[in-house]
Amino acid sequence: MNAQEIYTTARAAGLAAAAAAQVTPMIVQQCRGLFDPTIVRQHVVNDGVCGFASIVIKNIKFANALKKMGLGRKNYGGGYALSVQDFNQSLTRKEAYAHAFAKVLNDHGITAYTDSRMD
């Protein structure tokens, strides 16, 4: 497989994993005050907690192919990174996508791992 085909396969796996992810909704509440826990407002965020995820690639050849496709960026800690831009702010879906994407890359001999953080 060439780089474009591997990328397409990894993206499809990521999209499927994100769609299948079981997201726990986040509930945001506002209380009346510090010493009065009476809830005055509540908002449910169905996408769960907010966050960021990316796939970090440690394979120069594949990274160069991604650059030619106009994808990714140089990673701060070394390597090359593809940020997960889909799924609004859902950390759960972004992580599911990134893990599935990285697995496909690793299955094709391309060293990759995920990086994520809650916002």
C-alpha positions as CSV (number, residue, x, y, z in Angstrom):
1,M,0.0,0.0,0.0
2,N,1.2,3.5,-0.7
3,A,0.9,6.4,1.9
4,Q,-2.4,7.7,0.5
5,E,-4.0,4.2,0.8
6,I,-2.7,3.7,4.3
7,Y,-4.0,7.2,5.3
8,T,-7.4,6.4,3.8
9,T,-7.6,3.1,5.6
10,A,-6.5,4.6,8.9
11,R,-9.1,7.5,8.5
12,A,-11.9,5.0,7.8
13,A,-10.9,3.0,10.9
14,G,-10.8,6.2,13.0
15,L,-14.2,7.3,11.8
16,A,-15.7,3.9,12.5
17,A,-14.2,3.9,16.0
18,A,-15.4,7.4,16.8
19,A,-18.9,6.6,15.6
20,A,-19.0,3.5,17.8
21,A,-17.5,5.2,20.9
22,Q,-19.7,5.2,24.0
23,V,-19.7,8.8,25.2
24,T,-20.7,9.7,28.7
25,P,-22.5,13.0,28.7
26,M,-21.1,15.8,30.8
27,I,-23.4,17.7,33.1
28,V,-22.5,21.3,34.0
29,Q,-24.3,22.8,36.9
30,Q,-24.4,26.2,38.5
31,C,-25.1,26.4,42.2
32,R,-26.6,29.3,44.0
33,G,-23.4,30.0,45.9
34,L,-20.3,28.5,47.6
35,F,-22.2,27.5,50.7
36,D,-25.6,26.9,49.0
37,P,-25.5,23.8,46.8
38,T,-28.9,24.5,45.3
39,I,-28.7,24.0,41.6
40,V,-30.0,27.1,39.7
41,R,-29.0,26.0,36.2
42,Q,-27.9,22.7,34.5
43,H,-26.7,22.0,31.0
44,V,-26.1,18.6,29.5
45,V,-23.2,18.2,27.0
46,N,-24.0,15.1,25.0
47,D,-20.5,14.9,23.5
48,G,-18.9,14.4,26.9
49,V,-15.8,16.2,28.2
50,C,-13.9,18.5,25.9
51,G,-10.4,17.9,24.8
52,F,-7.8,17.4,22.1
53,A,-6.2,14.4,20.5
54,S,-3.6,13.8,17.8
55,I,-1.7,10.9,16.2
56,V,2.1,11.3,16.6
57,I,4.1,9.6,13.8
58,K,7.7,8.6,14.2
59,N,8.3,7.5,10.6
60,I,10.0,10.1,8.4
61,K,9.0,8.6,5.1
62,F,5.3,8.5,6.0
63,A,5.5,12.0,7.6
64,N,7.0,13.4,4.4
65,A,4.1,11.8,2.4
66,L,1.6,13.5,4.8
67,K,3.4,16.8,4.2
68,K,3.0,16.4,0.5
69,M,-0.7,15.7,1.0
70,G,-0.9,19.0,3.0
71,L,-1.7,17.2,6.3
72,G,-0.2,17.4,9.8
73,R,2.4,19.5,11.5
74,K,5.8,19.1,13.2
75,N,5.3,17.7,16.7
76,Y,6.7,19.6,19.7
77,G,8.2,16.5,21.3
78,G,9.6,15.1,18.0
79,G,8.0,13.4,15.1
80,Y,5.0,14.6,13.1
81,A,1.5,15.0,14.3
82,L,-2.0,14.8,12.8
83,S,-4.5,16.6,15.0
84,V,-8.0,15.2,15.2
85,Q,-10.2,18.0,13.9
86,D,-13.5,16.2,13.7
87,F,-16.1,15.5,16.4
88,N,-16.6,19.0,17.8
89,Q,-14.9,19.0,21.3
90,S,-15.6,15.4,22.2
91,L,-12.5,14.0,23.8
92,T,-13.9,10.5,23.9
93,R,-14.6,10.4,20.1
94,K,-11.3,12.1,19.3
95,E,-9.4,9.6,21.4
96,A,-11.3,6.7,19.8
97,Y,-10.4,8.0,16.3
98,A,-6.8,8.6,17.2
99,H,-6.3,5.1,18.7
100,A,-7.8,3.3,15.7
101,F,-5.9,5.5,13.3
102,A,-2.6,4.8,15.1
103,K,-3.3,1.1,15.2
104,V,-3.7,0.9,11.4
105,L,-0.4,2.8,11.0
106,N,1.4,0.4,13.4
107,D,-0.1,-2.6,11.6
108,H,1.6,-1.2,8.5
109,G,5.0,-0.9,10.2
110,I,4.6,2.9,10.8
111,T,5.5,3.8,14.4
112,A,2.7,5.9,15.7
113,Y,1.0,6.7,19.1
114,T,-1.8,8.9,20.3
115,D,-1.5,12.1,22.4
116,S,-4.5,13.6,24.1
117,R,-5.6,15.9,26.9
118,M,-8.8,17.2,28.5
119,D,-9.5,20.8,28.1
